[in-house]
Amino acid sequence: MFYITIFGANYLYLIMSHTLTQPDSLFEQDNFSALEALDRAQFIAFAPYVWEASRLLVDKGILKLVDEAHQEGITIAEIAQATGLSNYGVRILMEAALGLALVYRKEDRYMLAKTGHMLLNNTMTRINFEFMRDVCSAGASALEASIEQSKPLGLKTLGDWDTIYQGLSKLPSPARESWFNFDHYYSDNTFDTALKIIFEKPVKKILDIGGNTGKWTLQCLQYNADVQVGILDLGIQLEVAARNIDAAGFSGRVQFHEHNMLNPELQLPEGYDTIWMSQFLDCFSDDEIVMILSKCHKASNEDTRIFINETFWDRQRFSTSAFALQMTSLYFTTMANGNSQMYDSKVFCKLINRAGFDIVAQHDMIGLSHTILELKKH
Ligand SMILES: C[S@@+](CC[C@H](N)C(=O)[O-])C[C@H]1O[C@@H](n2cnc3c(N)ncnc32)[C@H](O)[C@@H]1O
């Protein structure tokens, strides 16, 4: 493998490589002392109550009351009065909150601890929390059956579809808002850098596969006055995208392609010099990814630039980021389609190679957690 690092920055350019370069390896050793391990094991053993108590502390406005009390703190009786909950109910929740390190207390007054502050006020944490609460938690116990049957058996808690993508734009509230907030928060953070990478060479027509509500397409149209963009997605999403593009006044520069990428009979539209797939291929199984990339292979020539914007759990700088992605994989199993995940880059790269592509450029640490890969035909 041959690669050069430019100014020690985030960009590692790989030339004709079959694997991604590796960051400092996560998960190669057991990093916890016995006491830390015992501590973590208790969180797992009591996890259903860790979740339920934390959720109630947020949803009943209890942590917010504690936050607003600042250093002066607040008593159980005052919280009971403000929330309408019983003294007993607040007492058990606040005692759980002490054990969870969400709050601390002096005498009978409770103050917000740093973990409570993060749960309440950190945007990323709130988005993850609301995604888990509104999209994932009701179906979580279907994990075992979903693995056994390769079907998202938790999805029936949201609607009667085979995969979540068939109902995405019509999910019941608040699942719909929480799903889109979760999806957009992570991909939106990659846009600024992604635009620079894509437009560093001349681009005439971009195909945005899995273009969803048209957010990325709009970014491209605003960034470059001449570029045309085709959004390819399922019909239910294209309706929303078309409304958004129209409202922004860009309809004349956008083509809409209703296309189920899992239908091997359908060919990709022609005439695009750039193909963009953001947070798209993680929606599919290993073999489906090879099939989809093979379609891209057929639709491209030697000059076509193909970009994949993905989150790989093994490419993260922090083990907590990897953890969030590993847990998100379980959403794909139980709620999305039963056979996809947030991938290990080593697994993913083999699929790229199987479809007849080389990785010619790799940009790590884009946004919060993404890697952008550029592919060329073998
Ligand atoms: C996770 S979203 C990614 C959205 C956007 N590209 C981003 O980066 O935020 C995946 C998108 O792929 C679309 N999709 C899922 N399965 C599909 C299929 N079989 N054919 C076409 N589009 C599909 C979904 O409708 C959804 O818009």
The ligand as an SDF file (V2000), in Angstrom:
LIG
                    3D

 27 29  0  0  0  0  0  0  0  0999 V2000
  -29.9690    7.2460    5.9500 C   0  0  0  0  0  0  0  0  0  0  0  0
  -30.7270    8.1030    4.6440 S   0  0  0  0  0  0  0  0  0  0  0  0
  -29.3960    9.1120    4.0550 C   0  0  0  0  0  0  0  0  0  0  0  0
  -29.8630   10.4340    3.5820 C   0  0  0  0  0  0  0  0  0  0  0  0
  -28.8150   11.4110    3.0750 C   0  0  0  0  0  0  0  0  0  0  0  0
  -28.0940   10.9160    1.9190 N   0  0  0  0  0  0  0  0  0  0  0  0
  -27.8810   11.8510    4.1720 C   0  0  0  0  0  0  0  0  0  0  0  0
  -26.6660   11.7390    4.0210 O   0  0  0  0  0  0  0  0  0  0  0  0
  -28.3650   12.3370    5.2020 O   0  0  0  0  0  0  0  0  0  0  0  0
  -30.8650    6.8340    3.4250 C   0  0  0  0  0  0  0  0  0  0  0  0
  -31.6720    7.2110    2.1950 C   0  0  0  0  0  0  0  0  0  0  0  0
  -31.6270    6.0880    1.2860 O   0  0  0  0  0  0  0  0  0  0  0  0
  -32.9040    5.8780    0.7550 C   0  0  0  0  0  0  0  0  0  0  0  0
  -33.0860    4.4650    0.4000 N   0  0  0  0  0  0  0  0  0  0  0  0
  -33.1560    3.4130    1.2510 C   0  0  0  0  0  0  0  0  0  0  0  0
  -33.3610    2.2780    0.5690 N   0  0  0  0  0  0  0  0  0  0  0  0
  -33.4080    2.6150   -0.7340 C   0  0  0  0  0  0  0  0  0  0  0  0
  -33.5710    1.8770   -1.9260 C   0  0  0  0  0  0  0  0  0  0  0  0
  -33.7610    0.5550   -1.9020 N   0  0  0  0  0  0  0  0  0  0  0  0
  -33.5340    2.5330   -3.1140 N   0  0  0  0  0  0  0  0  0  0  0  0
  -33.3420    3.8790   -3.1480 C   0  0  0  0  0  0  0  0  0  0  0  0
  -33.1850    4.6510   -2.0500 N   0  0  0  0  0  0  0  0  0  0  0  0
  -33.2220    4.0120   -0.8540 C   0  0  0  0  0  0  0  0  0  0  0  0
  -33.8440    6.2800    1.8780 C   0  0  0  0  0  0  0  0  0  0  0  0
  -35.1360    6.5530    1.3840 O   0  0  0  0  0  0  0  0  0  0  0  0
  -33.1310    7.4950    2.4760 C   0  0  0  0  0  0  0  0  0  0  0  0
  -33.5270    8.6710    1.8470 O   0  0  0  0  0  0  0  0  0  0  0  0
  1  2  1  0
  2  3  1  0
  2 10  1  0
  3  4  1  0
  4  5  1  0
  5  6  1  0
  5  7  1  0
  7  8  2  0
  7  9  1  0
 10 11  1  0
 11 12  1  0
 11 26  1  0
 12 13  1  0
 13 14  1  0
 13 24  1  0
 14 15  1  0
 14 23  1  0
 15 16  2  0
 16 17  1  0
 17 18  1  0
 17 23  2  0
 18 19  1  0
 18 20  2  0
 20 21  1  0
 21 22  2  0
 22 23  1  0
 24 25  1  0
 24 26  1  0
 26 27  1  0
M  CHG  2   2   1   9  -1
M  END
$$$$
